[in-house]
Amino acid sequence: MQSQPFSKLTPEQQEKVIDNVVHAVQILHASVKARKEKEFIEKIQNGKTKYGKTKRV
């Protein structure tokens, strides 16, 4: 596929490019979010956050 400026593409091609970019960003966002959640859960399990500490009586 030849590389060409976005402005030279037909509206249909532009729409497809935008859809592909949006889809890629959604995948990236989901993977980053999953990694952050995993790290947060690990911190809780290791007692490194205020949520993971046991209360002293």
BELHUSUL-V370316 format. One record per backbone hydrogen bond with DSSP energy under -0.5 kcal/mol. CO is the residue of the C=O (numbers start at 1). NH is the residue of the N-H. E is the energy in kcal/mol with one decimal. If there is no record, write none. Layout:
<<CO/NH/E> <CO/NH/E>>
This chain:
<<5/8/-1.4> <6/9/-1.5> <10/14/-2.8> <11/15/-2.4> <12/16/-2.0> <13/17/-2.4> <14/18/-2.6> <15/19/-2.6> <16/20/-2.4> <17/21/-2.5> <18/22/-2.8> <19/23/-2.5> <20/24/-2.4> <21/25/-2.5> <22/26/-2.4> <23/27/-2.1> <24/28/-2.4> <25/29/-2.9> <26/30/-2.3> <27/31/-2.3> <28/32/-2.5> <29/33/-2.6> <30/34/-2.4> <31/35/-2.1> <32/36/-2.5> <33/37/-2.5> <34/38/-2.4> <35/39/-2.6> <36/40/-2.5> <37/41/-2.6> <38/42/-2.4> <39/43/-2.3> <40/44/-2.4> <41/45/-2.6> <42/46/-1.8> <43/48/-3.0> <44/47/-1.5> <49/52/-0.8> <49/53/-0.8>>
